[in-house]
Amino acid sequence: MSDRLEFIDQACSSTVDVQVPGKYLKGASPREAGLWGGKWEIRSSAGAIQRREHTDVPTPLAVYLDLPIATMGGRAKTMPSASRRLYRELGLICIIGAGMGGLTSALALAREGFKDINVYETASNLGFVGAGIQLAPNMARILDHLGVWEPIAKEATNIRETSIRQGATDQELAHVELDYIEKTYGYPHMVGHRASLAGSLYDGCKREESIKFHFSTSVEDIESFSPKPKFIAKPRDGEPYTVEADVLLASDGIKSKIRVAMLKQLNVNAEVQDTNQAAYRIMIHRDEVKDDPEILQLIDSNRVVRWIGAKRHIIAYPVSNKTIYNLSTTQPDDRFAAAPSATYTTKGSKSAMLDVFGDFCPMVKRMLDKVPEGEVCEWKLRVHSPLPTWVHGTTALVGDACHPTLPHLAQGAAQAIEDAAVIAVALSKLPDTSPESINKALRVYEKVRKGRAEALVEMAAASGRALHLGEGAAKEERDKQFAALKGGKGPVPDKWADADVQRLIYGFDCTQVTRDSFDEIFKSLSPAQSVL
């Protein structure tokens, strides 16, 4: 028998349909039902809940928003949207940037029934490159709902375990089994190639007649934000022209021109910040290590390995049907100091890269040595402080344009995809197409997403600090926590592998939360001055 029960956890209140064997709880308050305090989670698709030991919710996630968490044990289900049942003549939706956030925004809006979606991309084509990417359940749920998950999953690796190891000795500090993730959240934690993710999203977009791409076209200037956003588009081989949109979504990355223009108009100073960290992205093809059985064993595994050292670490996993071993590094930024602030990548030196990890174990150094001279590229890792708003008039920021993050939780792309999914749901529930209503719908998006995304940005930074500890008392305490994991006890210093953090990230169904909370949030918002 399934009843409706409101229960409280340490992060926020949550109302869910639950099924508790042998106990009728209809109408019972959380306190009367004996459920007050403690931590709870949905364990099966039937909705049965089981109590877990009380542990504190990691800050800052405990404060991210007073909205319900929808912890799912099943696969995404296609739901008829309001805009399909009664299409609203919203008009022109413009999306700047065809990265993960932009592509998902376009596809999600098209699937909600919107008919005039234009994507502007500076590149001449999407020519998918890049390195590996982690495909977490909260991302997979959205992609499955949009009909593009299956081809991604076919090429991806299902991660069943993670091993955290000392960089210098290759000694295992901790080992975490991850098979429970699919059972708990309906999707496994997978890893794949960025080209596979972007390619499947793009293929989905091309199947939608309502989506039009403008390649080789940059945004030169923002003429106005209200009553409707107006910008100058400049084709590479053509004359600039003015575009007036009903909705403008800026998914143009951490160097977003639209964010800069928006904040300038709002008299807000929010500069991009250095993190003093940089990264190498390395892809080792199977045939390059065919004579190295130790590395081949890693490529053939379903395991994420993280080698950690003072101020540095490497995370690695197999992708592309286990034909490639992907390594992502993080290390001190020693090579961008003299570069202009706009520089985000630089041609790296192989010898410098080998020096950075010169005290790591021989196997790691053998892998790094496989990188051809002249093909070393280093990325500068930047973030910016939380913005006062993501929305101005009928313009909204998406993904790295509003919440760039360090990679230590592997949630950068997933959070951009959550942004896109929430925007599509919010706009599908518009009561009318006035600028005032569009602005309020976009502010619902901000209300659902901003606190959560910014909390995860801080959590990623904190996890990186824990991983990069040098010798001293803090490192000794961290390593004791890692050692306790072998006995199945305690928190995980690497928050990516921590079950409580995973519950808060993977168990949050952003689209369902938006559908459930839209009306209440929308009614609570007063008209914004920028659209009056």
C-alpha positions as CSV (number, residue, x, y, z in Angstrom):
1,M,0.0,0.0,0.0
2,S,1.5,3.4,-1.0
3,D,0.7,6.4,1.2
4,R,1.8,10.0,1.1
5,L,4.2,10.9,3.9
6,E,6.2,14.1,4.7
7,F,9.5,13.4,6.3
8,I,12.4,15.6,7.3
9,D,16.1,15.1,6.7
10,Q,19.0,17.3,7.7
11,A,19.2,19.1,4.4
12,C,15.6,20.1,3.8
13,S,12.0,18.8,3.9
14,S,10.8,16.4,1.3
15,T,7.4,15.0,0.5
16,V,7.4,11.6,-1.2
17,D,5.2,8.6,-1.9
18,V,6.5,5.8,0.3
19,Q,5.6,2.2,1.0
20,V,6.5,1.0,4.4
21,P,5.9,-2.7,5.0
22,G,3.7,-3.5,8.0
23,K,3.0,0.2,8.9
24,Y,0.1,2.4,7.8
25,L,1.3,6.0,7.9
26,K,-1.4,7.9,6.1
27,G,-2.0,11.2,7.8
28,A,0.8,10.7,10.3
29,S,3.2,13.5,11.0
30,P,6.9,12.9,10.7
31,R,7.2,13.0,14.5
32,E,4.2,10.7,15.1
33,A,5.6,8.3,12.6
34,G,8.9,8.2,14.5
35,L,10.8,9.5,11.5
36,W,12.1,12.8,12.9
37,G,15.8,13.2,12.6
38,G,18.1,10.7,11.0
39,K,18.7,10.3,7.3
40,W,16.4,8.5,4.9
41,E,16.6,7.4,1.3
42,I,14.5,5.6,-1.3
43,R,16.0,2.2,-1.7
44,S,13.8,0.7,-4.4
45,S,11.6,1.6,-7.3
46,A,8.7,0.5,-5.2
47,G,9.5,3.3,-2.8
48,A,10.3,1.4,0.4
49,I,12.4,3.5,2.8
50,Q,14.9,2.3,5.2
51,R,16.6,4.2,8.0
52,R,20.2,4.9,7.9
53,E,22.6,5.9,10.6
54,H,22.5,9.6,11.6
55,T,25.3,11.6,10.1
56,D,25.6,15.3,9.5
57,V,24.9,16.7,6.1
58,P,28.1,18.0,4.6
59,T,28.1,21.8,4.5
60,P,27.5,23.8,2.4
61,L,25.0,21.4,0.8
62,A,22.8,21.6,4.0
63,V,21.8,25.1,3.1
64,Y,21.4,25.0,-0.6
65,L,17.6,25.5,-0.8
66,D,14.4,24.9,1.0
67,L,13.1,22.7,-1.8
68,P,12.2,19.0,-1.9
69,I,14.7,16.3,-2.8
70,A,13.2,13.7,-5.1
71,T,15.3,10.6,-4.6
72,M,14.5,8.2,-7.4
73,G,14.9,4.5,-7.7
74,G,13.6,4.2,-11.3
75,R,14.3,5.3,-14.8
76,A,13.1,8.5,-16.3
77,K,9.6,8.5,-17.6
78,T,8.3,10.6,-20.5
79,M,5.6,13.0,-19.2
80,P,3.3,14.9,-21.4
81,S,4.1,18.6,-21.0
82,A,1.7,21.5,-20.7
83,S,3.1,23.1,-23.8
84,R,2.5,19.9,-25.9
85,R,-1.1,19.8,-24.8
86,L,-1.6,23.5,-25.4
87,Y,1.2,25.1,-27.4
88,R,1.9,28.7,-26.4
89,E,3.1,31.1,-29.0
90,L,6.2,32.2,-27.1
91,G,8.2,33.4,-30.1
92,L,11.9,33.5,-30.7
93,I,14.2,31.7,-28.2
94,C,17.9,32.4,-28.8
95,I,20.7,30.3,-27.2
96,I,24.3,31.6,-27.3
97,G,26.8,28.7,-27.3
98,A,26.5,25.1,-28.4
99,G,28.2,23.4,-25.5
100,M,26.5,20.9,-23.2
101,G,24.2,23.6,-21.6
102,G,23.3,25.1,-25.0
103,L,22.6,21.9,-26.8
104,T,20.5,20.5,-23.9
105,S,18.6,23.8,-23.6
106,A,17.7,23.6,-27.3
107,L,16.7,20.0,-27.2
108,A,14.7,20.3,-23.9
109,L,12.8,23.3,-25.2
110,A,12.0,21.6,-28.5
111,R,10.7,18.5,-26.7
112,E,8.5,20.8,-24.6
113,G,6.9,22.0,-27.9
114,F,8.5,25.4,-28.5
115,K,8.8,26.1,-32.2
116,D,11.4,28.8,-32.8
117,I,14.7,28.0,-31.2
118,N,17.9,29.5,-32.6
119,V,21.4,28.5,-31.5
120,Y,24.4,30.8,-32.2
121,E,27.9,29.2,-32.1
122,T,31.2,30.9,-32.8
123,A,32.8,27.6,-34.2
124,S,32.3,26.7,-37.8
125,N,31.1,23.3,-36.7
126,L,30.9,21.2,-33.5
127,G,33.8,19.0,-34.6
128,F,33.7,17.1,-31.4
129,V,37.0,16.8,-29.6
130,G,37.9,16.8,-25.9
131,A,38.7,14.2,-23.3
132,G,36.8,12.0,-21.0
133,I,33.7,13.0,-19.0
134,Q,31.9,11.5,-16.1
135,L,28.2,10.7,-16.7
136,A,26.5,10.8,-13.3
137,P,22.9,9.5,-12.7
138,N,21.5,13.0,-12.3
139,M,22.7,13.8,-15.9
140,A,21.7,10.4,-17.3
141,R,18.1,10.8,-16.0
142,I,17.7,14.0,-18.0
143,L,19.4,12.7,-21.1
144,D,17.2,9.5,-21.0
145,H,14.1,11.7,-20.7
146,L,15.3,13.6,-23.8
147,G,15.9,10.4,-25.8
148,V,19.6,10.7,-26.2
149,W,21.1,8.6,-23.4
150,E,21.1,5.1,-25.1
151,P,23.9,5.8,-27.7
152,I,26.0,7.5,-25.0
153,A,25.6,4.6,-22.7
154,K,26.6,2.1,-25.4
155,E,30.1,3.6,-25.7
156,A,30.5,4.4,-22.0
157,T,32.1,2.4,-19.2
158,N,29.9,1.4,-16.2
159,I,32.0,2.3,-13.2
160,R,31.6,-0.3,-10.4
161,E,34.4,0.8,-8.1
162,T,36.9,3.6,-7.3
163,S,40.4,3.3,-5.9
164,I,42.1,6.2,-4.2
165,R,45.9,5.7,-4.1
166,Q,49.0,7.4,-3.0
167,G,50.6,9.0,-6.1
168,A,54.2,8.3,-5.0
169,T,53.8,4.6,-4.0
170,D,50.6,3.5,-5.7
171,Q,49.5,2.2,-2.3
172,E,45.7,2.1,-2.0
173,L,44.3,4.5,0.6
174,A,40.6,3.6,0.1
175,H,38.4,1.5,-2.1
176,V,34.7,2.2,-2.6
177,E,32.2,-0.2,-4.4
178,L,29.7,1.7,-6.6
179,D,27.3,-1.0,-7.7
180,Y,24.7,0.4,-5.3
181,I,24.4,3.6,-7.4
182,E,22.2,2.1,-10.2
183,K,20.1,0.2,-7.6
184,T,19.5,3.4,-5.7
185,Y,19.2,6.0,-8.4
186,G,18.0,4.1,-11.5
187,Y,21.2,4.8,-13.5
188,P,24.8,3.7,-13.0
189,H,27.7,6.1,-12.7
190,M,29.3,5.9,-16.1
191,V,32.3,7.6,-17.8
192,G,32.6,8.3,-21.5
193,H,34.0,10.7,-24.1
194,R,32.9,14.3,-24.4
195,A,32.4,13.8,-28.1
196,S,29.9,11.0,-27.5
197,L,27.9,13.2,-25.1
198,A,27.9,16.3,-27.3
199,G,27.4,14.2,-30.5
200,S,24.3,12.5,-29.2
201,L,22.8,15.8,-28.0
202,Y,23.5,17.4,-31.4
203,D,22.0,14.5,-33.2
204,G,18.9,14.9,-31.0
205,C,18.8,18.6,-31.9
206,K,19.1,17.9,-35.6
207,R,16.0,15.7,-35.4
208,E,13.9,18.7,-34.2
209,E,12.6,21.0,-36.9
210,S,12.2,23.8,-34.4
211,I,16.0,24.1,-33.8
212,K,18.1,26.1,-36.2
213,F,21.9,26.4,-35.8
214,H,23.9,29.5,-36.8
215,F,27.6,28.4,-36.9
216,S,30.5,30.7,-37.4
217,T,28.5,33.4,-35.7
218,S,29.5,35.4,-32.7
219,V,27.7,37.8,-30.4
220,E,29.4,41.1,-30.9
221,D,27.3,43.3,-28.5
222,I,24.2,43.4,-26.4
223,E,22.1,46.4,-27.4
224,S,19.5,46.0,-24.7
225,F,18.0,43.6,-22.1
226,S,14.5,45.0,-21.9
227,P,11.7,44.9,-22.8
228,K,13.2,42.2,-25.0
229,P,16.9,41.3,-25.3
230,K,18.5,42.6,-28.4
231,F,22.0,41.6,-29.6
232,I,24.3,42.0,-32.6
233,A,25.2,38.7,-34.3
234,K,28.3,38.7,-36.5
235,P,28.8,35.9,-39.1
236,R,32.4,35.2,-39.8
237,D,31.9,35.8,-43.5
238,G,29.0,38.2,-43.4
239,E,27.7,41.5,-42.2
240,P,26.5,41.9,-38.6
241,Y,22.8,42.0,-37.9
242,T,20.5,42.7,-35.0
243,V,18.4,39.9,-33.3
244,E,15.5,40.6,-31.0
245,A,14.5,37.6,-28.9
246,D,11.7,36.8,-26.6
247,V,14.1,34.7,-24.5
248,L,17.9,34.8,-24.5
249,L,19.8,32.0,-22.9
250,A,23.6,32.6,-22.4
251,S,25.4,29.3,-22.4
252,D,28.6,30.9,-23.7
253,G,30.9,29.6,-21.0
254,I,33.1,31.1,-18.3
255,K,34.2,33.9,-20.7
256,S,30.5,34.8,-21.3
257,K,30.1,38.2,-23.0
258,I,26.4,38.3,-22.0
259,R,27.3,37.8,-18.3
260,V,29.7,40.7,-18.6
261,A,27.1,43.0,-20.2
262,M,24.4,41.9,-17.8
263,L,26.5,42.6,-14.7
264,K,27.7,45.9,-16.1
265,Q,24.1,47.1,-16.5
266,L,23.3,45.9,-13.0
267,N,26.4,47.7,-11.6
268,V,27.8,44.5,-10.3
269,N,31.6,43.8,-10.2
270,A,32.1,40.0,-10.4
271,E,35.4,39.2,-12.0
272,V,36.6,35.7,-13.0
273,Q,38.9,34.4,-10.3
274,D,42.1,32.4,-10.5
275,T,42.1,29.2,-8.5
276,N,45.9,28.8,-8.8
277,Q,45.3,25.4,-10.3
278,A,45.8,24.1,-13.8
279,A,45.0,20.8,-15.6
280,Y,46.4,18.5,-18.3
281,R,44.0,16.3,-20.3
282,I,45.5,13.1,-21.6
283,M,44.1,10.3,-23.8
284,I,46.1,7.1,-24.1
285,H,45.0,4.8,-26.9
286,R,45.0,1.1,-26.2
287,D,47.5,0.2,-29.0
288,E,50.0,2.6,-27.4
289,V,50.3,0.4,-24.3
290,K,49.6,-3.1,-25.8
291,D,52.9,-4.3,-24.4
292,D,52.3,-2.9,-20.9
293,P,50.0,-5.4,-19.0
294,E,49.8,-3.2,-15.9
295,I,48.2,-0.4,-17.9
296,L,46.1,-2.7,-20.0
297,Q,44.6,-4.1,-16.8
298,L,43.5,-0.5,-15.9
299,I,42.0,0.0,-19.4
300,D,40.1,-3.3,-19.1
301,S,38.6,-2.4,-15.7
302,N,35.4,-0.8,-14.6
303,R,37.2,1.4,-12.1
304,V,38.0,5.1,-11.5
305,V,41.5,5.5,-10.1
306,R,42.6,8.7,-8.3
307,W,46.3,9.1,-7.5
308,I,46.8,11.9,-5.0
309,G,49.8,13.9,-3.8
310,A,50.7,17.3,-2.3
311,K,48.8,20.0,-4.3
312,R,48.4,17.5,-7.2
313,H,46.3,14.6,-8.3
314,I,45.4,12.5,-11.3
315,I,42.0,10.9,-12.0
316,A,41.8,8.2,-14.7
317,Y,39.3,5.8,-16.3
318,P,38.6,3.9,-19.5
319,V,36.3,5.4,-22.2
320,S,35.2,4.7,-25.8
321,N,34.4,1.0,-25.3
322,K,37.7,0.7,-23.4
323,T,39.8,1.7,-26.3
324,I,41.1,4.8,-24.6
325,Y,42.4,5.5,-21.1
326,N,41.6,9.0,-20.0
327,L,43.7,10.9,-17.5
328,S,42.8,14.3,-16.0
329,T,45.3,16.0,-13.8
330,T,45.2,19.0,-11.4
331,Q,48.3,20.7,-10.3
332,P,49.6,24.2,-9.2
333,D,49.3,26.8,-11.9
334,D,52.9,27.7,-12.6
335,R,52.7,28.6,-16.3
336,F,49.9,31.1,-16.6
337,A,51.2,33.7,-14.3
338,A,52.6,35.9,-17.1
339,A,49.8,35.3,-19.5
340,P,47.0,37.7,-20.2
341,S,43.9,37.2,-18.0
342,A,41.9,36.0,-21.0
343,T,44.3,33.1,-21.6
344,Y,42.8,29.8,-20.6
345,T,45.0,27.3,-22.4
346,T,48.7,27.2,-23.3
347,K,50.9,24.9,-25.2
348,G,52.6,22.8,-22.5
349,S,56.0,21.2,-22.2
350,K,56.2,17.5,-21.9
351,S,59.3,17.7,-19.7
352,A,57.5,20.2,-17.4
353,M,54.5,17.9,-17.1
354,L,56.8,15.0,-16.2
355,D,58.5,17.1,-13.7
356,V,55.2,18.1,-12.0
357,F,54.5,14.4,-11.4
358,G,58.1,13.3,-11.1
359,D,57.7,11.8,-7.7
360,F,54.7,9.7,-8.7
361,C,54.9,6.0,-9.1
362,P,56.6,4.4,-12.2
363,M,53.3,3.3,-13.8
364,V,51.9,6.9,-13.7
365,K,55.1,8.2,-15.2
366,R,55.0,5.6,-18.0
367,M,51.5,6.7,-18.9
368,L,52.4,10.4,-19.0
369,D,55.4,9.6,-21.1
370,K,53.1,8.3,-23.8
371,V,52.0,11.8,-24.6
372,P,53.7,12.9,-27.9
373,E,56.0,15.9,-27.6
374,G,54.2,19.0,-28.9
375,E,50.7,17.7,-28.0
376,V,50.8,18.7,-24.4
377,C,48.1,21.3,-23.6
378,E,47.5,22.8,-20.2
379,W,44.2,24.4,-19.1
380,K,44.0,27.1,-16.5
381,L,41.2,26.4,-14.0
382,R,39.1,29.5,-13.2
383,V,35.9,30.2,-11.3
384,H,34.1,33.3,-10.2
385,S,32.3,34.3,-7.0
386,P,28.6,33.6,-6.8
387,L,26.6,36.1,-8.8
388,P,23.7,38.2,-7.2
389,T,21.4,36.9,-10.0
390,W,21.4,34.7,-13.1
391,V,18.4,36.5,-14.6
392,H,17.9,40.0,-16.1
393,G,14.7,40.7,-17.9
394,T,14.1,37.7,-20.2
395,T,17.8,36.8,-20.3
396,A,19.2,34.0,-18.2
397,L,22.7,32.6,-17.7
398,V,23.3,28.9,-18.1
399,G,26.2,26.5,-17.0
400,D,29.7,27.9,-16.8
401,A,28.4,31.4,-17.6
402,C,27.0,31.5,-14.1
403,H,28.5,28.7,-12.0
404,P,31.9,27.5,-13.3
405,T,33.4,24.9,-11.1
406,L,36.6,23.0,-10.3
407,P,36.4,19.4,-11.6
408,H,36.7,17.6,-8.3
409,L,33.0,16.5,-8.1
410,A,32.7,15.7,-11.8
411,Q,29.5,17.8,-12.0
412,G,30.4,20.7,-14.4
413,A,28.5,19.3,-17.4
414,A,25.8,17.7,-15.3
415,Q,24.9,21.0,-13.6
416,A,24.7,22.8,-17.0
417,I,22.4,20.0,-18.1
418,E,20.3,20.4,-15.0
419,D,20.0,24.2,-15.8
420,A,18.8,23.4,-19.3
421,A,16.2,20.9,-18.1
422,V,14.8,23.3,-15.5
423,I,14.6,26.2,-17.9
424,A,12.6,24.1,-20.4
425,V,10.1,23.0,-17.7
426,A,9.7,26.5,-16.2
427,L,9.0,28.1,-19.6
428,S,6.6,25.3,-20.5
429,K,4.5,26.3,-17.5
430,L,4.1,30.0,-18.5
431,P,0.6,31.3,-18.0
432,D,1.2,33.9,-20.8
433,T,4.0,35.2,-23.0
434,S,4.4,38.6,-21.5
435,P,8.0,39.7,-20.6
436,E,6.8,39.9,-17.0
437,S,5.7,36.3,-16.9
438,I,8.8,35.1,-18.8
439,N,11.0,36.9,-16.3
440,K,9.2,35.3,-13.4
441,A,9.5,31.8,-15.0
442,L,13.3,32.3,-15.4
443,R,13.5,33.4,-11.8
444,V,11.8,30.1,-10.9
445,Y,14.7,28.5,-12.7
446,E,17.1,30.5,-10.7
447,K,15.3,29.7,-7.4
448,V,15.5,25.9,-8.1
449,R,19.0,25.9,-9.4
450,K,21.2,28.7,-8.0
451,G,21.7,27.6,-4.4
452,R,22.2,23.9,-5.4
453,A,24.7,24.7,-8.1
454,E,26.7,27.1,-6.0
455,A,26.8,24.7,-3.1
456,L,28.3,22.0,-5.4
457,V,30.9,24.5,-6.6
458,E,32.0,25.1,-3.0
459,M,31.9,21.3,-2.3
460,A,34.1,20.7,-5.3
461,A,36.7,23.2,-4.1
462,A,36.6,21.8,-0.6
463,S,37.1,18.3,-1.9
464,G,40.1,19.5,-4.0
465,R,41.7,21.0,-0.9
466,A,41.3,17.7,1.0
467,L,42.9,15.7,-1.9
468,H,45.9,18.1,-2.2
469,L,47.0,18.2,1.4
470,G,50.8,18.1,2.0
471,E,52.5,16.5,4.9
472,G,51.1,17.4,8.3
473,A,48.3,16.8,10.8
474,A,45.5,17.5,8.3
475,K,46.9,14.9,5.9
476,E,47.3,12.4,8.7
477,E,43.7,12.9,9.7
478,R,42.5,12.6,6.1
479,D,44.4,9.4,5.6
480,K,42.9,8.0,8.8
481,Q,39.5,8.6,7.3
482,F,40.5,6.9,4.1
483,A,41.7,3.9,6.2
484,A,38.4,3.7,8.1
485,L,36.6,3.2,4.8
486,K,38.2,-0.2,4.4
487,G,36.1,-1.1,7.4
488,G,33.0,0.5,5.9
489,K,33.0,3.4,8.4
490,G,33.1,7.1,8.2
491,P,32.9,9.9,5.6
492,V,34.9,9.9,2.4
493,P,37.4,12.8,2.1
494,D,37.0,12.5,-1.7
495,K,33.4,13.8,-1.8
496,W,32.9,12.4,-5.3
497,A,32.8,8.9,-3.7
498,D,30.9,9.8,-0.6
499,A,27.4,8.1,-0.4
500,D,25.8,11.1,1.4
501,V,27.1,13.6,-1.1
502,Q,25.9,11.3,-3.9
503,R,22.5,11.1,-2.4
504,L,22.2,14.9,-2.4
505,I,23.5,15.1,-6.0
506,Y,22.2,12.0,-7.8
507,G,18.9,11.8,-5.8
508,F,17.7,15.3,-6.9
509,D,15.2,15.1,-9.7
510,C,15.4,18.7,-10.9
511,T,12.6,18.5,-13.5
512,Q,10.2,17.0,-11.0
513,V,11.1,19.5,-8.4
514,T,10.4,22.3,-10.9
515,R,7.1,20.9,-11.9
516,D,6.0,20.4,-8.3
517,S,7.2,23.8,-7.0
518,F,6.6,26.1,-10.1
519,D,3.2,27.4,-9.2
520,E,4.1,28.3,-5.6
521,I,7.4,30.0,-6.5
522,F,5.9,31.8,-9.5
523,K,3.1,33.3,-7.4
524,S,5.5,34.4,-4.7
525,L,7.6,36.5,-7.1
526,S,6.9,40.2,-7.6
527,P,7.5,41.7,-11.1
528,A,11.1,42.6,-11.7
529,Q,11.9,46.3,-12.3
530,S,13.9,45.5,-15.4
531,V,10.8,44.4,-17.3
532,L,8.4,47.1,-16.0
